[in-house]
């Protein structure tokens, strides 16, 4: 999936709400609505079990390919073996 748009259009804010990271944005709050994944409501703290996103200012090793960066992130976040990652 890709979230695209001009600077200031709310891309990071949207991802922060979906990932339950609203504390990262000053003076932010969420009222009403909810987040569902595959039709199932995502409870507080559940997003990390099913998804992740890397913010644009995260430091990535510039010598790794995109695939290697994703595999590295998978190894850091889960206890899955190499084949499952």
Buried (B, 14 or more C-beta within 10 A) or exposed (E): EEEEEEEEEEBBBEBBBBBBBEEEEEEEEEEEEEBEEEEEEBEEEBBEEEEEBEEEEEEEEEEEEEEEBBBBBBEEEEEEEEEEE
